[in-house]
């Protein structure tokens, strides 16, 4: 029931955005404006806040990065090659589609779930999972920047692509968060409250924009692809992460955290970047919606499996 309570509001906000789109109560440019606001203000605030508040030493769990990040990176490459070969997507579209199958909504779903189960001990793995997703988004942004240059008919120099990626507010905020974490300064109450207030607005803005972009006709037309990527995201990805964590001997708590983090719905940031670069935004929106809905059931199943494998770890809270 607690899991349903966490997921249901997410899907409700998406549905609200769809209703407003269907009734034409808001202009078609509404989604673009919301995306700009989220990409340039809200997401940078939450990334800097979540990473910057942690002690730098706590960010260095290499086993977790290998099991979670390494597995998802390999899965992304495999998906990218499959999509390029079977669908005829160009690099930008294939990148967005592949990332919908690996990038998780760690900040808004995995973090509260792990915190509710393990208390403060569960928050750190979720933050590291969020850092991994940020690194994946860095790769995604790099490819999309390159694709944008090719689309414009000009070959963009490598140094310029790298500079454009660093100028991306999401990436810049993540890197600044890591640097700030290394200083050990932390945040004053007023600064923390400011960043927390901005971060709280992200869920409503991004999820409403996703619903506003959702099209039933497009879902029907691309149904098989949406179903395939949804199964990859909610079943294959967490299964592979769990196997990798077991093989490298990751601590039970961190194994559970890595698996749960990979089993939550697709990150809305993938949609935001897809919309920003005009690369399959509707497909990304539909997969976010579908994984948000179906993860209510699949997450319960994964938690049941994890509890069976590591029963003592669930007694930490």
C-alpha positions in Angstrom: 0.0 0.0 0.0 2.8 2.4 0.8 4.4 1.7 -2.6 1.1 2.4 -4.3 0.8 5.7 -2.4 4.2 6.7 -3.7 3.4 5.9 -7.4 -0.2 6.9 -7.6 0.3 10.7 -7.3 3.0 10.5 -10.0 0.6 8.9 -12.5 -2.2 11.3 -11.4 -0.1 14.4 -12.2 0.7 12.9 -15.7 -3.0 12.3 -16.2 -3.8 15.9 -15.2 -1.4 17.1 -17.9 -3.0 14.9 -20.5 -6.5 16.2 -19.5 -5.4 19.8 -20.0 -3.9 18.9 -23.4 -7.0 17.1 -24.5 -9.3 20.0 -23.5 -7.1 22.6 -25.2 -7.4 24.8 -22.1 -3.7 25.7 -22.4 -1.6 26.7 -25.4 0.5 24.1 -27.2 3.6 26.1 -26.2 2.9 25.3 -22.5 4.9 22.1 -22.6 7.9 23.9 -24.1 7.8 26.6 -21.4 7.6 24.0 -18.6 10.5 22.0 -20.0 12.7 25.2 -20.2 11.8 26.0 -16.6 12.6 22.5 -15.4 15.9 22.1 -17.4 17.3 25.5 -16.5 16.1 26.0 -13.0 14.5 23.0 -11.2 16.7 20.1 -12.1 20.0 21.9 -11.6 18.8 22.9 -8.1 17.9 19.4 -7.0 21.1 17.8 -8.5 23.3 20.4 -6.8 21.4 20.0 -3.5 21.4 16.2 -3.4 25.0 15.8 -4.3 26.5 18.8 -2.6 25.0 18.0 0.8 26.8 14.6 1.0 30.4 14.1 2.3 32.7 13.5 -0.6 34.0 10.2 0.8 30.5 8.9 0.8 30.3 9.3 -2.9 33.1 6.8 -3.5 31.5 3.4 -3.5 33.1 1.8 -6.6 31.4 -1.5 -6.3 28.0 0.2 -6.5 29.1 2.3 -9.5 30.2 -0.9 -11.3 27.2 -3.0 -10.5 24.6 -0.2 -11.1 26.2 2.3 -13.5 28.4 -0.2 -15.4 25.5 -2.6 -16.1 23.2 0.2 -17.2 25.8 1.7 -19.5 26.4 -1.7 -21.2 22.6 -2.2 -21.5 22.3 1.3 -23.1 24.9 0.4 -25.7 23.1 -2.8 -26.6 19.8 -1.1 -26.8 21.3 1.7 -28.9 22.7 -0.8 -31.4 19.5 -2.8 -31.6 17.3 0.3 -32.1 19.7 1.7 -34.8 19.6 -1.7 -36.6 15.9 -2.5 -36.4 14.0 0.8 -36.3 16.2 3.0 -38.6 16.4 5.6 -35.9 19.3 8.1 -36.3 21.7 8.6 -33.5 19.7 11.2 -31.6 16.4 9.3 -31.6 18.1 6.0 -30.8 19.9 7.6 -27.9 16.7 8.9 -26.4 14.9 5.6 -26.9 17.8 3.6 -25.4 18.0 5.8 -22.4 14.3 5.3 -21.6 15.2 1.7 -20.9 18.0 2.5 -18.4 17.7 5.9 -16.8 15.7 5.8 -13.6 13.7 8.3 -11.6 16.0 7.9 -8.6 15.3 11.3 -7.0 11.5 11.2 -6.8 10.8 7.4 -6.5 13.9 5.4 -5.5 15.0 7.8 -2.8 11.7 7.9 -0.8 11.2 4.1 -1.2 14.7 3.3 0.1 14.4 5.9 2.9 11.1 4.5 4.0 12.5 0.9 4.1 16.0 1.6 5.5 15.7 5.1 7.1 18.8 7.3 6.7 20.9 4.3 5.6 18.9 4.0 2.5 19.3 7.7 1.4 23.0 7.5 0.5 22.7 4.7 -2.1 19.8 6.6 -3.7 21.9 9.7 -4.0 24.7 7.7 -5.6 22.2 6.2 -8.0 21.1 9.7 -8.8 24.7 10.6 -9.5 25.0 7.6 -11.9 21.9 8.8 -13.7 23.4 12.3 -14.0 26.5 10.7 -15.6 24.3 8.8 -18.0 22.5 12.1 -18.9 26.0 13.6 -19.5 26.5 10.9 -22.1 23.0 11.4 -23.5 23.5 15.2 -23.8 26.9 14.7 -25.5 25.3 12.5 -28.2 22.3 14.8 -28.6 24.6 17.8 -29.0 26.5 16.0 -31.7 23.3 15.0 -33.4 22.1 18.6 -33.3 25.3 19.7 -35.0 24.8 17.1 -37.8 21.2 18.0 -38.2 22.2 21.6 -38.8 24.5 20.4 -41.6 27.7 21.4 -39.9 30.4 19.3 -38.3 30.8 20.5 -34.7 34.4 20.3 -33.3 34.9 18.0 -30.4 36.0 20.8 -28.1 32.8 22.8 -28.9 30.6 19.8 -28.2 32.4 19.3 -24.9 32.0 23.0 -24.0 28.3 22.9 -24.9 27.8 19.8 -22.7 29.4 21.6 -19.8 27.2 24.5 -20.4 24.1 22.3 -20.0 22.7 23.4 -16.6 21.9 19.8 -15.5 25.5 18.7 -16.1 27.0 21.9 -14.7 25.0 21.6 -11.5 26.0 17.9 -11.1 29.7 18.7 -11.5 29.4 21.7 -9.2 27.7 19.5 -6.6 30.6 17.0 -6.6 33.1 19.9 -6.3 31.1 21.5 -3.5 30.8 18.1 -1.7 34.6 17.8 -1.7 34.8 21.1 0.3 32.8 19.7 3.2 31.1 23.0 3.7 27.5 21.8 3.7 24.5 24.1 3.4 23.1 26.6 5.8 19.5 26.2 6.8 18.3 29.1 4.6 20.2 27.8 1.5 19.0 24.3 2.1 15.4 25.5 2.4 15.8 27.5 -0.8 17.2 24.5 -2.8 14.6 22.2 -1.2 11.8 24.5 -2.2 12.9 24.6 -5.8 13.4 20.8 -5.9 9.9 20.2 -4.7 8.5 22.0 -7.7 10.2 19.6 -10.1 7.9 16.7 -9.8 4.7 18.6 -10.6 6.3 20.6 -13.5 8.0 17.7 -15.2 5.2 15.2 -14.8 2.5 17.7 -16.0 4.6 18.4 -19.1 4.9 14.7 -19.8 1.1 14.3 -19.6 0.6 17.3 -21.7 2.8 15.8 -24.5 1.2 12.3 -24.3 -0.7 11.3 -27.4 -3.0 8.2 -27.5 -2.6 7.9 -31.3 1.2 7.8 -31.0 1.0 5.2 -28.2 -1.1 3.0 -30.5 1.3 3.5 -33.5 4.5 2.8 -31.5 2.9 0.2 -29.1 5.4 -2.6 -29.6 8.4 -0.4 -29.1 7.0 1.2 -26.0 6.2 -2.3 -24.6 9.7 -3.6 -25.4 11.4 -0.7 -23.7 9.1 -0.8 -20.7 9.9 -4.5 -20.2 13.6 -3.7 -20.5 13.3 -0.9 -18.0 11.2 -2.7 -15.3 12.3 -6.3 -15.7 15.6 -6.8 -17.6 17.5 -3.8 -16.2 16.9 -4.6 -12.5 17.5 -8.3 -13.1 20.9 -7.6 -14.7 21.9 -5.1 -12.0 21.0 -7.6 -9.3 23.1 -10.3 -11.0 26.0 -7.9 -11.4 25.8 -6.8 -7.7 25.7 -10.4 -6.6 28.7 -11.4 -8.8 30.9 -8.6 -7.4 29.9 -9.3 -3.8 28.2 -6.0 -3.1 26.9 -5.5 0.4 23.2 -6.6 0.7 21.9 -3.1 1.5 23.7 -1.7 -1.5 22.6 -4.6 -3.7 19.0 -3.9 -2.8 19.4 -0.2 -3.4 21.0 -0.8 -6.8 18.2 -3.1 -7.8 15.4 -0.9 -6.6 17.0 2.1 -8.2 17.0 0.4 -11.6 13.4 -0.9 -11.1 11.7 2.4 -10.6 10.1 4.3 -13.6 12.0 6.0 -16.3 13.5 9.4 -15.4 11.4 12.3 -16.5 14.8 14.1 -17.3 15.0 11.9 -20.4 11.8 13.4 -21.7 12.9 16.9 -20.8 16.1 16.5 -22.8 14.3 14.7 -25.6 11.9 17.7 -25.8 14.7 20.2 -25.6 16.6 18.7 -28.5 13.4 17.6 -30.4 14.4 13.9 -30.4 11.4 11.5 -29.9 9.8 13.5 -27.1 6.5 11.8 -27.4 8.1 8.3 -27.3 10.0 9.4 -24.1 6.8 10.8 -22.6 4.8 7.6 -23.2 7.5 5.3 -21.8 7.7 7.5 -18.6 3.9 7.2 -18.3 3.9 3.5 -19.0 6.7 2.7 -16.6 5.1 4.9 -13.9 1.9 2.9 -14.2 3.3 -0.6 -14.4 6.0 -0.2 -11.9 3.4 -0.3 -9.1 3.2 -4.0 -9.7 6.8 -4.8 -10.8 8.4 -2.9 -7.9 6.3 -5.0 -5.4 7.5 -8.2 -7.1 11.2 -7.0 -7.0 10.9 -6.1 -3.3 9.4 -9.5 -2.6 12.4 -11.2 -4.5 14.9 -9.0 -2.6 13.3 -9.7 0.7 13.6 -13.4 0.0 17.2 -13.1 -1.0 18.3 -10.7 1.8 15.8 -11.0 4.7 18.2 -9.7 7.4 19.0 -6.5 5.4 15.3 -5.4 5.7 15.7 -5.2 9.5 18.1 -2.3 9.3 15.5 0.4 9.8 
